[in-house]
Amino acid sequence: MKETYHRWYSHSVGKEMEMLIFGHQGYPVIIFPSSMGRYYESKDFKLVESARWFIERGFVQLFCLDSVDIHSWYNKGIHPAQRVMNHIWYDKMVYEEVVPSIRWNTPVGKVAVAGASFGGYHATNFALKHPDAVSHLYSMSGAFDIKMFMDGYYDDNVYFNNPVDFVHGLNHPDIWRMKIVLGTSEWDICRPANEHLSHLMNQKNIPHWLDMRGWKEHDWPLWREMFPHYLSLI
């Protein structure tokens, strides 16, 4: 399984970013890390290993991103307005610096995005904001309301990065073509969040699969079970 380390200076976030790439060809899948996670998280917790069969056969290529959560949502030392702005610059980095370099690996010119826990938020937020660039969304035990990080502050930037708010206004036709999976489980602490977002999507008639697994907890064994199954759907 080919592994490549990539480092570059991002003009969007104003700092060097790092990424691990697994595979030599295949459908591009961007993986967002969990809360304050790093680009090597999915390797360390063997999420990448769970996808080995697809990677080695050239069906998919995984792009494991770094995060800036410590500078955005989790940075209590700055004003909430700046927290969300730091996230917006991160979103800009993914959309303008990462996606253009890999999206044409497929005939449709789009990528798949995935993430577990807070990575599920990142994947969902990015996919719903950029349906022109995303064909598949695989959220595993995600939570989708970031108002908890805002200390009561709220503005348009918060609204447009909070899926449970802006899903009501979605109208891009590609949303209805996207393959969406909201993965959760009976014992998942984020089960209510997934059921709620599924309800909101049903109100908009947005096709998706609320995948309710059996008695497993919010942790890597659950996500290692989900991930290869979801990749098989590409």
ChimeraX attribute file (.defattr): number of C-alpha atoms within 10 A of each C-alpha:
attribute: neighborCount
match mode: 1-to-1
recipient: residues
	/A:1	14
	/A:2	11
	/A:3	11
	/A:4	12
	/A:5	13
	/A:6	12
	/A:7	10
	/A:8	11
	/A:9	11
	/A:10	19
	/A:11	12
	/A:12	16
	/A:13	18
	/A:14	11
	/A:15	9
	/A:16	10
	/A:17	17
	/A:18	17
	/A:19	20
	/A:20	20
	/A:21	20
	/A:22	25
	/A:23	22
	/A:24	17
	/A:25	17
	/A:26	17
	/A:27	24
	/A:28	25
	/A:29	26
	/A:30	24
	/A:31	29
	/A:32	28
	/A:33	27
	/A:34	22
	/A:35	19
	/A:36	16
	/A:37	18
	/A:38	18
	/A:39	22
	/A:40	18
	/A:41	19
	/A:42	25
	/A:43	14
	/A:44	10
	/A:45	14
	/A:46	15
	/A:47	21
	/A:48	21
	/A:49	17
	/A:50	19
	/A:51	22
	/A:52	17
	/A:53	14
	/A:54	20
	/A:55	23
	/A:56	17
	/A:57	14
	/A:58	15
	/A:59	17
	/A:60	24
	/A:61	24
	/A:62	26
	/A:63	23
	/A:64	26
	/A:65	24
	/A:66	21
	/A:67	23
	/A:68	20
	/A:69	20
	/A:70	14
	/A:71	18
	/A:72	25
	/A:73	23
	/A:74	16
	/A:75	16
	/A:76	14
	/A:77	9
	/A:78	12
	/A:79	13
	/A:80	23
	/A:81	15
	/A:82	14
	/A:83	22
	/A:84	22
	/A:85	17
	/A:86	21
	/A:87	22
	/A:88	19
	/A:89	18
	/A:90	21
	/A:91	20
	/A:92	17
	/A:93	18
	/A:94	17
	/A:95	15
	/A:96	13
	/A:97	15
	/A:98	16
	/A:99	18
	/A:100	15
	/A:101	10
	/A:102	18
	/A:103	19
	/A:104	14
	/A:105	16
	/A:106	13
	/A:107	8
	/A:108	11
	/A:109	16
	/A:110	22
	/A:111	24
	/A:112	25
	/A:113	27
	/A:114	28
	/A:115	26
	/A:116	32
	/A:117	24
	/A:118	23
	/A:119	25
	/A:120	28
	/A:121	28
	/A:122	28
	/A:123	27
	/A:124	28
	/A:125	21
	/A:126	22
	/A:127	25
	/A:128	23
	/A:129	20
	/A:130	16
	/A:131	20
	/A:132	16
	/A:133	21
	/A:134	27
	/A:135	21
	/A:136	24
	/A:137	28
	/A:138	27
	/A:139	33
	/A:140	33
	/A:141	31
	/A:142	29
	/A:143	25
	/A:144	23
	/A:145	17
	/A:146	17
	/A:147	16
	/A:148	9
	/A:149	16
	/A:150	17
	/A:151	10
	/A:152	8
	/A:153	12
	/A:154	13
	/A:155	10
	/A:156	9
	/A:157	13
	/A:158	23
	/A:159	16
	/A:160	17
	/A:161	25
	/A:162	18
	/A:163	25
	/A:164	20
	/A:165	15
	/A:166	16
	/A:167	20
	/A:168	12
	/A:169	9
	/A:170	15
	/A:171	10
	/A:172	13
	/A:173	10
	/A:174	15
	/A:175	20
	/A:176	16
	/A:177	15
	/A:178	20
	/A:179	19
	/A:180	24
	/A:181	20
	/A:182	23
	/A:183	27
	/A:184	31
	/A:185	22
	/A:186	15
	/A:187	14
	/A:188	22
	/A:189	17
	/A:190	20
	/A:191	19
	/A:192	15
	/A:193	19
	/A:194	25
	/A:195	17
	/A:196	14
	/A:197	21
	/A:198	20
	/A:199	14
	/A:200	17
	/A:201	17
	/A:202	12
	/A:203	11
	/A:204	15
	/A:205	10
	/A:206	19
	/A:207	16
	/A:208	17
	/A:209	13
	/A:210	18
	/A:211	17
	/A:212	17
	/A:213	16
	/A:214	12
	/A:215	10
	/A:216	14
	/A:217	18
	/A:218	20
	/A:219	14
	/A:220	16
	/A:221	13
	/A:222	21
	/A:223	25
	/A:224	20
	/A:225	14
	/A:226	21
	/A:227	21
	/A:228	18
	/A:229	13
	/A:230	19
	/A:231	19
	/A:232	11
	/A:233	8
	/A:234	13
